[in-house]
Amino acid sequence: MTITIKPKEVEISGRFDVLVAGGGPAGIGAAVSAARGGASVMLLEKRGFLGGNITAAYVETCNWFLHGTSFSPYGLYAEIENAYRAEWGRSHDIREHAPHRFSSEYLKIFLDELMEREGVKVLFHSFVNDVVVEDGRIKALIIQTKNGPQALVSDIVIDATGDGDVAFAAGVPCKKGRDTDGYCQPGTLNFRIAGLDARYLAGHGDKLKEIGRQFEKDYLAGKTGLECRRKDLPFGRLTDGGLISYINYPCSYMIDPTSNTGLTRGEIECRRYIKQFYHYMRTHFPGFERIEIASIAPEIGFRDSRRIEGKYTLTHEDIEKGVVFADTVCVFPRMYDMLSPDGFMGGDGALSGMGYKGHIFVHIKDDDTRSFGVPYRCLLPVKTDNLLVAGRCISTTHVAESSVRAIYACMLTGQAAGTAAAIAVHSALMPEQVDAAVLRTELSRQGIITSP
Ligand SMILES: Cc1cc2nc3c(=O)[nH]c(=O)nc-3n(C[C@H](O)[C@H](O)[C@H](O)COP(=O)(O)OP(=O)(O)OC[C@H]3O[C@@H](n4cnc5c(N)ncnc54)[C@H](O)[C@@H]3O)c2cc1C
């Protein structure tokens, strides 16, 4: 059954050079870069804070993939990490040899202040759920507010929603998940625990890593009896107050990140796993007897979702061959991290064979010289002239997405999109008409590596 919604007169509440939808890593990169390029920018975010998965899914560890390798983050991501560190240090983390971790809460404040300094206007509680398209261009973005829908207009729109919500609404063809069955990586609801025993904290070495290893052994031996199909146990920061800032554990498999019924199932399922895990930890690990669940992330987080069909689709074959594109806008060392979409815990992590059935995990190795570039065309949808896309929803295959989804990578594709948008605005061009050579020169000036 269907029902018709009547056309509505909607107030135009703002007019900008560039509208960025979504305030996660990609949206932050896009908004700041467009503003630095001299454009007037509004950043629209459905939640009440910025950071995307970093803050809303407690991910906090943004350059984990580079940690322990000789590669360093660069571009706006590195700038933000350095400025944050200068202000907030190690975010109370007492784990030795840990990668840099943001505190979600400090980062929210840091990002508010960053946007103010950079002259980016931010509008929270603004869910972009529709567009007005005329002659192949987005004329207005429609946001939902407590007072009903509002319209915002701009020359250029950047979709950094992670889910390609704007592109989807504009009718850009999108794909989701594996080609075989459409399943994405699982949704994960990170949570915090408090009350770890002080004796435990006084010990030497990284006991949380030991616990993770023991847990995996017990899981694989069928000893835990836990319902959630997850064997590894990444822990976040450990503070001297006995707080673990996140436990990246409860996973809900085979749900659609863009369906509210799927999301509802995921949230409830993950909370059930948290309860089971909490009781398990209290009774199986010394020092955990008096823990409490301090908080559960505001929302289940996703590593992949819609991927737009762009002017070029990056494949893992391109990554393997290290194909050099004339319009490369950023470069990353080769890596993949794709959690099993259906919860199959076998496989050897490899890219081929059983790998795609289980968890593909190919870590960056110093002796592997392969790095790959992202072509500008992956940010340009096949339809809709004034739209750019950044972050995990750019045009890639499913396996290639497990490389470009890294947070620093998402911020870099955002930086490229924002820079291109500013050039387009100043030259009265559509993004596709922006000369890739001019864009690359400007990105190089910003310290971006544009050649593998
Ligand atoms: C549990 C978990 C662990 C992870 N671990 C790591 C890790 O260790 N290292 C790493 O590099 N990556 C990790 N990732 C992946 C990484 O978090 C994502 O790939 C990355 O955050 C994607 O960035 P993005 O900006 O494209 O999207 P997101 O981070 O999802 O940000 C999108 C933003 O847009 C907003 N938004 C969405 N839809 C709308 C809309 N319609 N209107 C307005 N606003 C909207 C959202 O609220 C959000 O703020 C992990 C992900 C998860 C879930």
The ligand as a MOL file (V3000), in Angstrom:
LIG
                    3D

  0  0  0     0  0            999 V3000
M  V30 BEGIN CTAB
M  V30 COUNTS 53 58 0 0 0
M  V30 BEGIN ATOM
M  V30 1 C 32.9420 -0.1170 15.2750 0
M  V30 2 C 33.7710 0.5150 14.2040 0
M  V30 3 C 35.1520 0.4780 14.2960 0
M  V30 4 C 35.9390 1.0900 13.3190 0
M  V30 5 N 37.3000 1.0950 13.4770 0
M  V30 6 C 38.0570 1.8470 12.6600 0
M  V30 7 C 39.4450 2.0280 12.9280 0
M  V30 8 O 40.0160 1.4900 13.8850 0
M  V30 9 N 40.1600 2.8280 12.0870 0
M  V30 10 C 39.5810 3.4350 11.0190 0
M  V30 11 O 40.2700 4.1520 10.2890 0
M  V30 12 N 38.2650 3.2650 10.7180 0
M  V30 13 C 37.4860 2.4980 11.5240 0
M  V30 14 N 36.1460 2.3610 11.2850 0
M  V30 15 C 35.5850 2.8860 10.0070 0
M  V30 16 C 35.3440 4.3830 10.0510 0
M  V30 17 O 34.7680 4.7500 11.2740 0
M  V30 18 C 34.4070 4.8210 8.9230 0
M  V30 19 O 34.7460 4.2160 7.7150 0
M  V30 20 C 34.4990 6.3500 8.7820 0
M  V30 21 O 34.0810 6.9680 9.9900 0
M  V30 22 C 33.6660 6.8460 7.6220 0
M  V30 23 O 33.7210 8.2510 7.6030 0
M  V30 24 P 32.5860 9.0840 6.8620 0
M  V30 25 O 32.8520 10.5190 7.1610 0
M  V30 26 O 32.5210 8.6340 5.4620 0
M  V30 27 O 31.2230 8.6010 7.5610 0
M  V30 28 P 30.7390 8.6580 9.0900 0
M  V30 29 O 31.8640 8.5640 10.0540 0
M  V30 30 O 29.6620 7.6490 9.2030 0
M  V30 31 O 30.1120 10.1160 9.2100 0
M  V30 32 C 28.9060 10.4480 8.5510 0
M  V30 33 C 28.2790 11.6290 9.2750 0
M  V30 34 O 27.1280 12.0490 8.5610 0
M  V30 35 C 26.0160 12.1720 9.4370 0
M  V30 36 N 24.8380 11.8530 8.6290 0
M  V30 37 C 24.4990 10.6590 8.0990 0
M  V30 38 N 23.4010 10.7540 7.3660 0
M  V30 39 C 23.0160 12.0440 7.4230 0
M  V30 40 C 21.9450 12.7480 6.8480 0
M  V30 41 N 21.0610 12.1560 6.0370 0
M  V30 42 N 21.8170 14.0730 7.1280 0
M  V30 43 C 22.7180 14.7070 7.9360 0
M  V30 44 N 23.7630 14.0620 8.5010 0
M  V30 45 C 23.9190 12.7520 8.2430 0
M  V30 46 C 26.2780 11.1800 10.5360 0
M  V30 47 O 25.5790 11.5160 11.7180 0
M  V30 48 C 27.8020 11.2960 10.6770 0
M  V30 49 O 28.1540 12.3370 11.5520 0
M  V30 50 C 35.3180 1.7220 12.2140 0
M  V30 51 C 33.9320 1.7590 12.1210 0
M  V30 52 C 33.1540 1.1670 13.1110 0
M  V30 53 C 31.6700 1.2580 13.0150 0
M  V30 END ATOM
M  V30 BEGIN BOND
M  V30 1 1 1 2
M  V30 2 1 2 3
M  V30 3 2 2 52
M  V30 4 2 3 4
M  V30 5 1 4 5
M  V30 6 1 4 50
M  V30 7 2 5 6
M  V30 8 1 6 7
M  V30 9 1 6 13
M  V30 10 2 7 8
M  V30 11 1 7 9
M  V30 12 1 9 10
M  V30 13 2 10 11
M  V30 14 1 10 12
M  V30 15 2 12 13
M  V30 16 1 13 14
M  V30 17 1 14 15
M  V30 18 1 14 50
M  V30 19 1 15 16
M  V30 20 1 16 17
M  V30 21 1 16 18
M  V30 22 1 18 19
M  V30 23 1 18 20
M  V30 24 1 20 21
M  V30 25 1 20 22
M  V30 26 1 22 23
M  V30 27 1 23 24
M  V30 28 2 24 25
M  V30 29 1 24 26
M  V30 30 1 24 27
M  V30 31 1 27 28
M  V30 32 2 28 29
M  V30 33 1 28 30
M  V30 34 1 28 31
M  V30 35 1 31 32
M  V30 36 1 32 33
M  V30 37 1 33 34
M  V30 38 1 33 48
M  V30 39 1 34 35
M  V30 40 1 35 36
M  V30 41 1 35 46
M  V30 42 1 36 37
M  V30 43 1 36 45
M  V30 44 2 37 38
M  V30 45 1 38 39
M  V30 46 1 39 40
M  V30 47 2 39 45
M  V30 48 1 40 41
M  V30 49 2 40 42
M  V30 50 1 42 43
M  V30 51 2 43 44
M  V30 52 1 44 45
M  V30 53 1 46 47
M  V30 54 1 46 48
M  V30 55 1 48 49
M  V30 56 2 50 51
M  V30 57 1 51 52
M  V30 58 1 52 53
M  V30 END BOND
M  V30 END CTAB
M  END
